[in-house]
């Protein structure tokens, strides 16, 4: 069958002007002409155009494509094998790029906009996103979670450093409080619990007393959160939970 230049342009998703250009440089000259002199393309021309468009998609310049297609030692099967290898390599590269973009998107979504080097500088060997999936599972659809994400997405490395310094200072002082034998229901422990609540409110979301109580229960009930606080000092998770409850009680 023969096809007009307009039909071929429609088949291939190119412009008529592109086909005229390919003809003018000898890359794809139609095999026939109509009585009126219009270009007519047969099936072999369409096969060649398909090869051209494969190589163009892979970034080959037109002069190199012409040299490849006009190679007397090349056969159609050889072209297909070459294109398959090139496309497979391109797919692998695009998959790697997509994975890198997904990683960046996830970091942005979770509000941790730091390079790996910056993360290590700020957090050391502790992963700031360790509990991100759990947090999203529990609160992903809430206004509280959305507010936390909105705030965190705008934090710089310096903000994260300041936040961590505050948290580290609180942890050191709470451990010292326990070392001194302060009860969880004492004034000092309740004041530290209040500081803990205000730290959350200041950096992430408005943490009311009932919300704080829920967090305190989670610090004891969830093995991962409990392990985090117990790594500071054995018994700290339970002590803090009691202090949070006592602090909320005195505010009531």
N, C-alpha and C positions, 0 to 999 in steps of 0.2 A: 504494500500500500504506500501511497505517497501522501504527504501532508504539507499544507501551506505553512509559511513562516509563522502566521498567527496561531495556528493550531499547535505547532511545536512549542512556541513560547508558552502557551497555556499548559501543555503537558509537563514541561520542564520547570515551570515557575520562574522563567527568566523573561526579560523584555525582548521585543522584536529588535530593538536597537542593539542589544547584546549579540543576538544572532547575526545581524548585519556586520557587526564588528568582527566576530569570529570568522565570517566569510571573507572580509576584507584583508585579514592577516593570514589567511590560508589555514586557520586552525580547524574550521568546520565549513567546508564548502558543500552546498547541497548537490546531490547527484543529478538532479534534473531541473528543468525549467518548464513552465507552462507555455502555451502558445503565445501568451501575452508577455512572456519573459519573467514571470514571477517565480521565485524560488520554490522548489518542491523537494521535500526531504523523504527518503525511504527508510526502511527499518535499520539498515546498516548505519545511516547517518544518525539515527536516534541512539544506536548503541554507542557510537563515538561521542555523541553529546553527553551521554550518561557517564562515560569515562572522564570526560573533561570536567564535568561538574563534581565528580568524586574528588579529583585532584585539586580543584579550586577550593572545595570545602576544607581540604587538608592544608591549604595555604600555599600551594605551588604556584609560581608565576606562569603566565601563559606560554612564554617561550620554552620553559622546561617541560610543560605539559605537551607541547608540540613535539619536542625531542623524544619524550617517552613514547608517545603514541605512534610516532613515525619510525621508531626503532625497528629495523627489518628483522632483528633476531628475537623480538618479543612477540608472544602470542597472546590471545585474549585470556587464557588461563593464567599466564604469568602476571598479567595486569591485575587480575582478580586476587591472586595470592598476595601481590605487593600491597594492594589497597586494603585487603583484610588485615595484614600485619600493621600497616600504618594506622588504620582505624582502631585496632585493638590497643595499640600504644596510646592513641589519642584518648580513648575511653578510659584507660587506666590513669592517665594524667588528669583527666577531668574528674574522675572519682576521687583522686587525692585532693584536688582543689575543692571539690564539694565537701569532703570530710573536714578540710581546714575551715571552710566557711561555716559549716554546721557547728564546729567547735567554737568559732568566734560568736556565732548567733546565740549559742547556749550560754556562753560567758556573759554576753550582753543581757540576755533575758534574766539571768540570775544576778545581774548587777556586779559581777566581778570583772571589771574592765582592766585587767592587768596582764602583762606578759608573764610567761613562766618565771623569768628572772625576777620580776617585780613581786610576784606571788611569794617566791621563796624569801625574798628580802623582807617582806612584810610579815609573813606567817611562818617562815621556817619550814619544817617538815609537816606542819599541820595543814590539812586541806580545807580551805575556807568554804568549799562547796560540798563537804562531806555529807551534810544533812539536807542538802538542797532538794533532792528527790523526795525525801520524807516530808519536808516542809510543804512542798507543792502538793503531795498526795493528801495531806491533812487539811491544808488551808488554801489550796490553789484557787478556789472559786470565791474567796472572801474578799471584802473590801480591805481588811487588814493586810492580807497577803499582797494585794495590788499596791497598797500604799508603801509597803516595805520594798517591793520591786522598783517602784517609781523613784523612791529616795536613793536606793543603792545604785541605780543605774547612773546617777550623776556624780558618784563619789570618785575622787582622784586617788592616786597612790598615797598622797599625803593624808587624805581623809581616812583611808584604811589604817595608816600607821597611827594616827591619833586615836582612832577608835580602839585599836588593839592595845595601845599603851594604857588607855583608860581601863580596859578589861583586865590587863595584866596587873595593874595596880590594885584593882578591886580584889583579884584572886589572891594576891600576896597578903593583903590586909585581912581577907576572910580566913585564910589559913592561920594567920597569926592570932586571930580572934579565937579560933578553935583550939589552937595550941595553949592559949591562956585559960581555957576551960570555960569560956563564956557560954551560957545556955542559949539555945535557939530562940527562946522566948524572952531573952533579955533585951534591954534597950539598944545595946551596941549591935547585936545581931539583927534586930528589926531595922535599925538605921542602915545597916549594910544591905538588907533586903530591899529597902526603899531605894537605895542608890542603884541597885541592880535593875529595879523596875524603871527608874528614870533613864538609865543608860539605854534600855530598849526603846523607851518612848522617844528619846532624843535622836537616836540613830535610825530606827526602823519604822515603828508604828506606835500609835497611842496605846499603851499597855495599861489598861485599868486594873483594879485590884483583883477582880474575878478572873480576868485573863491571866494575871500573874499567878494566881492560885493554880489555874489549869497548867501553866507552864511548870510550876513546882511539882505537881503530880507527875507530869511527863518526865521530869528529870530523874525521878525515882523508878517509874514504871517502864520506861523505854531503856533497854540495855545499852544502846549506843550513847544516849545522853547521860545515862548514869555513869558509864565508863569514862566519859569526858570529865565529869566533875570528880569522880573517884580518883582519877589520875592526878588531881591536884592534892587531894588528901583523902584517905579512906574515911568514909562516913560523911563526907561533905555534901553529897546529894541529899541525904535525908535531913541533915542539919539545915541546909538551905531551904528545903521544902517546908520545914517547921517554922523557920524564920519568916518566910514569905507568908505563910498562913497567919502567924502571929501579927505581922505588920498590917495585913489586910484587916484583921480583927480589930486592932486598935484604931484604925482609920474609920471603921464603922461606928 
